[in-house]
């Protein structure tokens, strides 16, 4: 499944009220490490149909970045049934991301 764009308008319904696991990628277009991590996140999304994957552009959604204290990007956050259960900051290998969502 392709990652979806998460905004302040759909965050509650797509993340906080979602059943199961949601992986969120906080990123920005000008961020080199974010561009390195993006294809890995896309690959995880394709291979794990049971996990919803969303991307939040911090330039478009600064309020969401602030709400979750995102100080560095890329930042990955995992939510399970609406509760934040994990976080990873910086470029992470696929195995580490899969461990985070497990």
TORPA-4810 file (N, C-alpha, C, O; in nm, 3 decimals):
<nodes>
NODE_1_0.085_-0.118_0.000_0.000_0.000_0.000_0.089_0.124_0.000_0.188_0.130_0.073_X
NODE_2_0.054_0.221_-0.082_0.132_0.344_-0.087_0.111_0.429_0.038_0.001_0.432_0.093_X
NODE_3_0.216_0.497_0.082_0.199_0.590_0.195_0.101_0.701_0.156_0.091_0.739_0.039_X
NODE_4_0.028_0.751_0.255_-0.064_0.860_0.227_-0.017_0.987_0.295_0.056_0.983_0.395_X
NODE_5_-0.058_1.099_0.240_-0.024_1.229_0.296_-0.114_1.253_0.417_-0.236_1.244_0.409_X
NODE_6_-0.049_1.282_0.529_-0.122_1.311_0.653_-0.113_1.461_0.679_-0.005_1.520_0.672_X
NODE_7_-0.228_1.521_0.709_-0.235_1.664_0.739_-0.309_1.682_0.872_-0.360_1.586_0.929_X
NODE_8_-0.313_1.805_0.919_-0.387_1.831_1.043_-0.535_1.796_1.025_-0.603_1.763_1.122_X
NODE_9_-0.584_1.803_0.902_-0.725_1.776_0.876_-0.761_1.628_0.884_-0.873_1.594_0.921_X
NODE_10_-0.667_1.540_0.851_-0.699_1.397_0.854_-0.620_1.319_0.960_-0.632_1.197_0.969_X
NODE_11_-0.539_1.389_1.041_-0.454_1.321_1.140_-0.536_1.241_1.240_-0.505_1.125_1.266_X
NODE_12_-0.640_1.300_1.295_-0.721_1.229_1.394_-0.780_1.101_1.337_-0.768_0.994_1.398_X
NODE_13_-0.843_1.110_1.221_-0.910_0.993_1.164_-0.811_0.889_1.114_-0.835_0.769_1.128_X
NODE_14_-0.699_0.932_1.055_-0.604_0.838_0.995_-0.501_0.782_1.092_-0.444_0.676_1.067_X
NODE_15_-0.478_0.851_1.203_-0.374_0.807_1.297_-0.433_0.778_1.435_-0.426_0.665_1.483_X
NODE_16_-0.490_0.879_1.498_-0.535_0.862_1.637_-0.656_0.770_1.651_-0.670_0.703_1.753_X
NODE_17_-0.743_0.765_1.550_-0.860_0.677_1.557_-0.842_0.549_1.477_-0.935_0.470_1.465_X
NODE_18_-0.723_0.529_1.421_-0.696_0.411_1.339_-0.679_0.287_1.428_-0.620_0.294_1.536_X
NODE_19_-0.731_0.177_1.381_-0.710_0.048_1.448_-0.581_-0.011_1.392_-0.555_-0.003_1.272_X
NODE_20_-0.500_-0.069_1.479_-0.377_-0.131_1.433_-0.259_-0.035_1.434_-0.258_0.064_1.507_X
NODE_21_-0.160_-0.067_1.353_-0.032_0.003_1.354_-0.025_0.107_1.243_-0.062_0.080_1.128_X
NODE_22_0.023_0.227_1.279_0.043_0.335_1.183_0.187_0.384_1.197_0.231_0.418_1.307_X
NODE_23_0.259_0.388_1.085_0.395_0.442_1.080_0.388_0.579_1.015_0.338_0.593_0.903_X
NODE_24_0.439_0.680_1.084_0.439_0.817_1.032_0.583_0.862_1.008_0.670_0.847_1.094_X
NODE_25_0.605_0.918_0.890_0.735_0.972_0.850_0.723_1.124_0.846_0.655_1.179_0.759_X
NODE_26_0.790_1.192_0.940_0.799_1.338_0.938_0.919_1.374_0.851_1.030_1.328_0.877_X
NODE_27_0.898_1.455_0.748_1.002_1.482_0.650_0.988_1.623_0.593_0.893_1.695_0.626_X
NODE_28_1.084_1.662_0.508_1.076_1.787_0.432_1.149_1.767_0.300_1.244_1.689_0.292_X
NODE_29_1.106_1.838_0.197_1.162_1.820_0.063_1.309_1.862_0.054_1.383_1.810_-0.029_X
NODE_30_1.352_1.956_0.138_1.489_2.007_0.135_1.586_1.920_0.216_1.706_1.948_0.218_X
NODE_31_1.535_1.817_0.281_1.615_1.735_0.374_1.676_1.615_0.301_1.604_1.523_0.260_X
NODE_32_1.808_1.616_0.286_1.878_1.506_0.219_1.855_1.370_0.284_1.820_1.274_0.215_X
NODE_33_1.874_1.359_0.417_1.848_1.231_0.482_1.703_1.184_0.465_1.677_1.064_0.456_X
NODE_34_1.608_1.279_0.459_1.468_1.242_0.436_1.452_1.177_0.299_1.379_1.079_0.284_X
NODE_35_1.521_1.233_0.199_1.513_1.176_0.064_1.578_1.039_0.059_1.537_0.954_-0.020_X
NODE_36_1.679_1.015_0.143_1.741_0.883_0.151_1.647_0.782_0.216_1.641_0.666_0.175_X
NODE_37_1.574_0.825_0.317_1.487_0.735_0.392_1.356_0.706_0.320_1.298_0.599_0.337_X
NODE_38_1.309_0.799_0.240_1.177_0.788_0.176_1.156_0.657_0.099_1.052_0.594_0.116_X
NODE_39_1.251_0.613_0.013_1.228_0.488_-0.059_1.223_0.367_0.034_1.156_0.268_0.003_X
NODE_40_1.292_0.373_0.146_1.288_0.263_0.243_1.151_0.257_0.308_1.094_0.149_0.325_X
NODE_41_1.097_0.374_0.345_0.963_0.381_0.403_0.860_0.331_0.302_0.767_0.259_0.338_X
NODE_42_0.876_0.369_0.175_0.785_0.324_0.070_0.789_0.172_0.057_0.686_0.107_0.040_X
NODE_43_0.909_0.116_0.066_0.926_-0.029_0.057_0.857_-0.100_0.174_0.791_-0.202_0.155_X
NODE_44_0.874_-0.046_0.293_0.807_-0.103_0.411_0.655_-0.097_0.392_0.584_-0.192_0.426_X
NODE_45_0.605_0.013_0.338_0.462_0.028_0.313_0.411_-0.079_0.215_0.305_-0.137_0.235_X
NODE_46_0.489_-0.105_0.111_0.450_-0.204_0.011_0.449_-0.346_0.068_0.364_-0.427_0.033_X
NODE_47_0.545_-0.374_0.156_0.563_-0.511_0.206_0.481_-0.543_0.331_0.468_-0.660_0.368_X
NODE_48_0.427_-0.441_0.396_0.352_-0.462_0.520_0.211_-0.405_0.505_0.182_-0.295_0.551_X
NODE_49_0.124_-0.482_0.440_-0.012_-0.436_0.412_-0.092_-0.412_0.540_-0.192_-0.340_0.539_X
NODE_50_-0.048_-0.474_0.650_-0.119_-0.460_0.777_-0.083_-0.330_0.850_-0.143_-0.299_0.953_X
NODE_51_0.013_-0.256_0.797_0.058_-0.131_0.860_0.020_-0.013_0.770_0.054_-0.012_0.651_X
NODE_52_-0.050_0.084_0.826_-0.079_0.207_0.753_0.043_0.297_0.761_0.098_0.316_0.870_X
NODE_53_0.087_0.351_0.649_0.204_0.438_0.646_0.161_0.575_0.596_0.096_0.588_0.493_X
NODE_54_0.200_0.677_0.671_0.168_0.814_0.633_0.291_0.901_0.637_0.388_0.872_0.708_X
NODE_55_0.287_1.009_0.560_0.398_1.103_0.557_0.346_1.242_0.589_0.245_1.287_0.536_X
NODE_56_0.419_1.308_0.677_0.384_1.445_0.716_0.500_1.537_0.677_0.610_1.525_0.730_X
NODE_57_0.472_1.628_0.584_0.570_1.728_0.544_0.568_1.839_0.650_0.468_1.909_0.665_X
NODE_58_0.679_1.853_0.723_0.680_1.948_0.835_0.669_2.094_0.789_0.630_2.180_0.868_X
NODE_59_0.705_2.121_0.664_0.688_2.258_0.613_0.541_2.290_0.593_0.498_2.404_0.612_X
NODE_60_0.463_2.189_0.552_0.320_2.208_0.530_0.240_2.196_0.660_0.133_2.255_0.674_X
NODE_61_0.293_2.118_0.754_0.221_2.089_0.879_0.309_2.115_1.002_0.337_2.023_1.079_X
NODE_62_0.352_2.240_1.022_0.440_2.268_1.136_0.372_2.240_1.271_0.440_2.206_1.368_X
NODE_63_0.242_2.255_1.277_0.170_2.231_1.402_0.179_2.086_1.447_0.195_2.059_1.566_X
NODE_64_0.170_1.992_1.352_0.183_1.850_1.388_0.325_1.818_1.434_0.345_1.743_1.528_X
NODE_65_0.423_1.877_1.365_0.563_1.855_1.407_0.584_1.908_1.549_0.651_1.844_1.630_X
NODE_66_0.528_2.023_1.578_0.542_2.083_1.711_0.467_2.000_1.815_0.517_1.977_1.925_X
NODE_67_0.348_1.954_1.781_0.266_1.875_1.873_0.340_1.749_1.920_0.323_1.705_2.034_X
NODE_68_0.422_1.691_1.831_0.493_1.568_1.865_0.642_1.591_1.891_0.722_1.497_1.888_X
NODE_69_0.679_1.718_1.917_0.817_1.754_1.954_0.920_1.703_1.854_1.026_1.654_1.893_X
NODE_70_0.889_1.714_1.725_0.984_1.675_1.622_1.088_1.785_1.610_1.058_1.895_1.563_X
NODE_71_1.211_1.754_1.653_1.320_1.853_1.651_1.416_1.829_1.536_1.482_1.922_1.489_X
NODE_72_1.425_1.705_1.490_1.514_1.667_1.380_1.435_1.580_1.283_1.345_1.506_1.322_X
NODE_73_1.472_1.590_1.156_1.409_1.504_1.058_1.517_1.431_0.979_1.628_1.483_0.966_X
NODE_74_1.487_1.315_0.927_1.359_1.247_0.935_1.333_1.189_1.075_1.425_1.145_1.144_X
NODE_75_1.207_1.191_1.114_1.162_1.125_1.237_1.049_1.030_1.200_0.954_1.069_1.132_X
NODE_76_1.061_0.906_1.244_0.955_0.808_1.226_0.887_0.788_1.360_0.953_0.779_1.464_X
NODE_77_0.755_0.781_1.359_0.679_0.751_1.480_0.583_0.638_1.450_0.526_0.629_1.342_X
NODE_78_0.566_0.551_1.549_0.473_0.440_1.536_0.361_0.460_1.637_0.384_0.484_1.755_X
NODE_79_0.239_0.448_1.587_0.120_0.455_1.670_0.049_0.321_1.661_0.039_0.262_1.553_X
NODE_80_0.000_0.273_1.774_-0.078_0.150_1.774_-0.210_0.180_1.842_-0.214_0.217_1.960_X
NODE_81_-0.318_0.163_1.767_-0.453_0.194_1.817_-0.459_0.335_1.877_-0.520_0.357_1.982_X
NODE_82_-0.394_0.429_1.808_-0.401_0.569_1.847_-0.300_0.615_1.950_-0.294_0.734_1.982_X
NODE_83_-0.219_0.523_2.004_-0.118_0.559_2.105_0.021_0.552_2.046_0.055_0.456_1.976_X
NODE_84_0.102_0.653_2.073_0.240_0.651_2.026_0.317_0.544_2.103_0.320_0.545_2.226_X
NODE_85_0.379_0.451_2.029_0.450_0.340_2.093_0.598_0.333_2.055_0.672_0.253_2.112_X
NODE_86_0.641_0.414_1.960_0.781_0.408_1.920_0.822_0.527_1.837_0.738_0.597_1.779_X
NODE_87_0.954_0.550_1.832_1.008_0.664_1.757_1.151_0.634_1.715_1.225_0.567_1.786_X
NODE_88_1.188_0.686_1.599_1.324_0.673_1.549_1.360_0.804_1.480_1.283_0.854_1.398_X
NODE_89_1.476_0.859_1.513_1.520_0.985_1.453_1.643_0.957_1.367_1.736_0.890_1.409_X
NODE_90_1.640_1.011_1.245_1.751_0.993_1.153_1.723_0.882_1.054_1.620_0.814_1.061_X
NODE_91_1.817_0.863_0.962_1.803_0.758_0.862_1.818_0.623_0.931_1.912_0.601_1.008_X
NODE_92_1.724_0.535_0.904_1.724_0.403_0.967_1.720_0.295_0.859_1.651_0.312_0.758_X
NODE_93_1.793_0.186_0.878_1.784_0.075_0.782_1.648_0.008_0.790_1.577_0.018_0.890_X
NODE_94_1.612_-0.060_0.684_1.481_-0.124_0.675_1.454_-0.217_0.794_1.344_-0.218_0.849_X
NODE_95_1.554_-0.294_0.833_1.537_-0.386_0.946_1.500_-0.315_1.075_1.419_-0.365_1.153_X
NODE_96_1.559_-0.199_1.096_1.529_-0.122_1.217_1.386_-0.070_1.213_1.318_-0.067_1.316_X
NODE_97_1.340_-0.029_1.095_1.202_0.019_1.081_1.106_-0.097_1.104_1.003_-0.081_1.170_X
NODE_98_1.139_-0.213_1.051_1.052_-0.330_1.070_1.047_-0.372_1.216_0.943_-0.417_1.263_X
NODE_99_1.157_-0.358_1.287_1.158_-0.387_1.431_1.070_-0.286_1.505_1.001_-0.321_1.601_X
NODE_100_1.075_-0.161_1.461_0.997_-0.055_1.524_0.846_-0.081_1.510_0.770_-0.053_1.603_X
NODE_101_0.803_-0.134_1.396_0.660_-0.156_1.374_0.612_-0.292_1.426_0.492_-0.317_1.433_X
NODE_102_0.707_-0.380_1.462_0.669_-0.516_1.506_0.604_-0.513_1.644_0.566_-0.618_1.696_X
</nodes>
